[in-house]
């Protein structure tokens, strides 16, 4: 529950303090700093920031799964206290399902592959290196 709360709170505070420059700001992703390429999670924080601002199109443009991750965090914040109060497990069969895990992993992997290919075609080697620590 603390993870879901932190996942929702951090982008909110970023939005409050630096919304003007968030689009062009360098990410703090260690993978991107090392390689110049985005990792599968790159853009989710910015996606949340634009979701909080009410710009759903930009939210989806920074990460396709950002709004869905947002809904999952909200769902966790609602369901987990209900499970504690009632003593019932509502989504246990889905959370520990191999089929769901494989489907989500395949969807994220496919999306990431498409993003990396698009990123490589849209940027020169010099531009990619500027986004890394090897500039």
Phi, psi and omega in degrees: 000322179295324179296317179295319179295316178294321179298326178277325187283318185300311177297329178296315179292326175297318179299319181294329188254342184208039183296329182300321188251010188293328182296318185264356184293142176290139179280162179261026182283121179299324179296314180292324177295325182279324187248336186088350179258150179288149174272173180301335181263354181300131177102348182293320179297314178296326176299316177296318181301314180287332174295316176298328180281352179089010181260085184295323180298312178294325178300312178293328182290331178280326173198123183302326183267001181303306179298328178288323175295322176301312179296323178296320178294317177298316178300318179297321180291337177271313187287317184300314175297324177297320178296321179294319182288315185272339183078008179258152176254115187275317187240023184302318182293330179279322184292332181249024180272126177295323181298315178295316181298314180294320179296314179295319179296318178295317179297314180293319179297317179296314178300317181294319178300316178297317179298316182293319178298313178298317179299316181294322178287330184275347184232145174280168178301320179297319179294322179294316180295329178295335179273000179247180178277357184267011181301000000 
